[in-house]
Amino acid sequence: MNDKLLVLGTMAYDAIESPFGKTGKILGGCATYIGLAASQFKIQCGLVSVIGDDFKTAHTNLLSSKGLDLSGVVTIPGEKTFFWSGKYHNDLNTRTTIDTQLNVLTKFDPKVPEKFKDASIVLLGNLDPNIQAAVLDQMSAPKLVVMDTMNFWIESYRDKLDELIGKVDVISINDEEARQLTEKHSLVEAAKVIQDMGPKYVIIKKGEHGALLFHENKIFCAPGLPLEEVFDPTGAGDSFIGGFIAYLSQRGKVSFEDMKTAVIIGSALASFTVQEFGTKALEKMSFKELSERIQTFKRLTEFEIELT
Amino acid sequence: MNDKLLVLGTMAYDAIESPFGKTGKILGGCATYIGLAASQFKIQCGLVSVIGDDFKTAHTNLLSSKGLDLSGVVTIPGEKTFFWSGKYHNDLNTRTTIDTQLNVLTKFDPKVPEKFKDASIVLLGNLDPNIQAAVLDQMSAPKLVVMDTMNFWIESYRDKLDELIGKVDVISINDEEARQLTEKHSLVEAAKVIQDMGPKYVIIKKGEHGALLFHENKIFCAPGLPLEEVFDPTGAGDSFIGGFIAYLSQRGKVSFEDMKTAVIIGSALASFTVQEFGTKALEKMSFKELSERIQTFKRLTEFEIELT
C-alpha cells in the first residue's frame, strides 16, 4: 500500500552561475526539487513551506500540476520569497554563495495540514533544525522520518541538531559534512558515529562519486553516473532524497533492501537534475526516461564472477 | 588456456610516513606490487626490472617463492636500488615526496628473457615511456598490451608518451592524470580523448572512489570498498593493475565482460594493500580471502529493481 509523504523544505528563487552559463532568477528551494523528484511516483505528497507574494502563480501551478499538495505552503503577504545566488567553480564540486536573502524564512512557522498529520513518511528537508523539529512534533506517528542537513546547521545549531538527529530513522548528509559532524575522516567510522547518535540508516552523499547507505554493519554503494556534461549541481542532493523517499512511499516498505533500490532511484533523479540548470530537467523528464536511466545504473555496476 | 604474462616495472625500497605511522626502508616498486598481486593467480608471470646489489636476498626469495620468474631482473653491481620516500597527508589522498634516488634506474636497459618474448599479455608498469617502448619492441606478438603512467611522464615526456599510448590496448591512469593528459574535466570526455589516442580500453582510477572502465560507448564502474582504516595507499594502483592483468591472463580472454570482472579483482587486491604498510598485506593474503572480498564487492553494489 502506498504511504502518504510529508515534505518540509524551502521554496525559493535562485540565481546560478556555473562554467556553462548564468541564469536569472529561477525556481529553486529544496522542497521544490524534492517535490518534483517525488512526483515521478504514484503517491500523495504534501509540501510544507513558505513563500512571499512575489512567488509566481506559474510556479505554484507547475507544482500542483505534478500532483503535489500545496495546502501546507503559506504565503506571507508583503514579504519576499527566500533567495539564494551562488557561483560554481570550474570543477563544479565547490561553490561560493554570492547572496542569501532569507526573507520569508525568518517568519516561517510551519503548519502541517490536518490530512498530512498521519503521513507515515516524513522528510525534513535542509532547514533550521528548530523548524524541522516543529514539523516532526506535529506528526501523529510516522513510521519513517528522514532528515537532510548541511554544514551551516552543524556549525551554528549543533545542540538542537544533535537532539533532532536522535529522533530520526534516516539521515542524508554529504561526505564533508559527515566528517565535520563526527570528526572522523573514514566515512565508515563517521557513519558508525552517526548511527550511535540515533539514525538506523545513514546516507552519505559523495557528489559525482555516488552515495553510500549504511545500516547496522551493512554498506550499499550507489555509483555516480559518469556524465559527459554537468551544467548545474544545484538541487542534486534534494532530487536524490526526493526520489529516495518517494520510491519508499510508493512501495510502502522501508527495509534495507528497499532502501538500496531507493538510493539508486535517487541517484538516477539527481543525474537528470545536474544536466540542466535549475529544475528544468526534473520538470520535463518522463517516468520512461527514469526507468531507462535506472537500467543504465544497473549495467554500470553489474559483473559476473566465478573464481576457481 | 592461461596466457603468459610479462611485467615491466620498478623494484625499489620505500620509506613511508602516513598519519598512522612511519616505516624504515621497506620493499616497494611497481613490479613488486604487481607481481605479488598477480601471484594470486595460476599463471606464468615474469618480471623485467633492475636492482642494485643492496637488494636483499630475502626479498628476491620472497618474490620467487610466490612463483614469479625473475630471470628478467638485472642486478647492477656497485649500484643501489631505486629508493623513494614520501609522506601522506591526513586525508591520505595527497602525498609529498621527501626523497627520490633513481640509482640503478638511470642505467636500466631492460631485457625481456627469451621465454617471455612470446608472452601474450604485457604490462608496462609506470616508468620512463622510452623504457616501456623498449620492452614492447622486444615482444613478438602480444595480444594485449596494458600500460600505466603518471603525472611526471605526462609533464616531461609528452611526445614519447603519446607515441606509446598509440600502441597499447589498455591504459590505466588516475583521474587527475587523465584530466592533465586531455585537458578535459569530465572523465567521460577525458576517456573519449584517450580512446582517440589509441587504447581501446581506458581505466580511470579514482582512489577511494573506485575505478571506471571505458570501452567504445560502454562504462563500467567499480566501487571503492569503504574501509574503516587505510594505513598506506602506496602500491594500491599497482596492486589494482596487477590483479586486473593476472585475472585476464589466467582466463585467457580479454573481452569487455572479462575486463569488468578483472577491474573488480584489481579493486579487491588494492583494498587489501592499503590496509597495511607496504607489501605486507599482499604477502600474506590467501586466495580464499581474496574470493571473500570479491563477494563483498558484489554485495556492495547489488540491488533488485522492478519499476511499475
Chai-1 contact restraints between the chains, C-beta under 6 A:
chainA,res_idxA,chainB,res_idxB,connection_type,confidence,min_distance_angstrom,max_distance_angstrom,comment,restraint_id
A,S186,B,E228,contact,1.0,0.0,6.0,A-B,restraint_1
A,L187,B,P226,contact,1.0,0.0,6.0,A-B,restraint_2
A,V188,B,P226,contact,1.0,0.0,6.0,A-B,restraint_3
A,V188,B,E228,contact,1.0,0.0,6.0,A-B,restraint_4
A,E189,B,E228,contact,1.0,0.0,6.0,A-B,restraint_5
A,H209,B,H209,contact,1.0,0.0,6.0,A-B,restraint_6
A,L212,B,P226,contact,1.0,0.0,6.0,A-B,restraint_7
A,I219,B,P226,contact,1.0,0.0,6.0,A-B,restraint_8
A,C221,B,P223,contact,1.0,0.0,6.0,A-B,restraint_9
A,C221,B,L300,contact,1.0,0.0,6.0,A-B,restraint_10
A,C221,B,T301,contact,1.0,0.0,6.0,A-B,restraint_11
A,P223,B,C221,contact,1.0,0.0,6.0,A-B,restraint_12
A,P226,B,L187,contact,1.0,0.0,6.0,A-B,restraint_13
A,P226,B,V188,contact,1.0,0.0,6.0,A-B,restraint_14
A,P226,B,L212,contact,1.0,0.0,6.0,A-B,restraint_15
A,P226,B,I219,contact,1.0,0.0,6.0,A-B,restraint_16
A,E228,B,S186,contact,1.0,0.0,6.0,A-B,restraint_17
A,E228,B,V188,contact,1.0,0.0,6.0,A-B,restraint_18
A,E228,B,E189,contact,1.0,0.0,6.0,A-B,restraint_19
A,K260,B,F303,contact,1.0,0.0,6.0,A-B,restraint_20
A,T261,B,F303,contact,1.0,0.0,6.0,A-B,restraint_21
A,T261,B,I305,contact,1.0,0.0,6.0,A-B,restraint_22
A,I264,B,F303,contact,1.0,0.0,6.0,A-B,restraint_23
A,S291,B,L307,contact,1.0,0.0,6.0,A-B,restraint_24
A,L300,B,C221,contact,1.0,0.0,6.0,A-B,restraint_25
A,T301,B,C221,contact,1.0,0.0,6.0,A-B,restraint_26
A,T301,B,T301,contact,1.0,0.0,6.0,A-B,restraint_27
A,F303,B,K260,contact,1.0,0.0,6.0,A-B,restraint_28
A,F303,B,T261,contact,1.0,0.0,6.0,A-B,restraint_29
A,F303,B,I264,contact,1.0,0.0,6.0,A-B,restraint_30
A,I305,B,T261,contact,1.0,0.0,6.0,A-B,restraint_31
A,L307,B,S291,contact,1.0,0.0,6.0,A-B,restraint_32
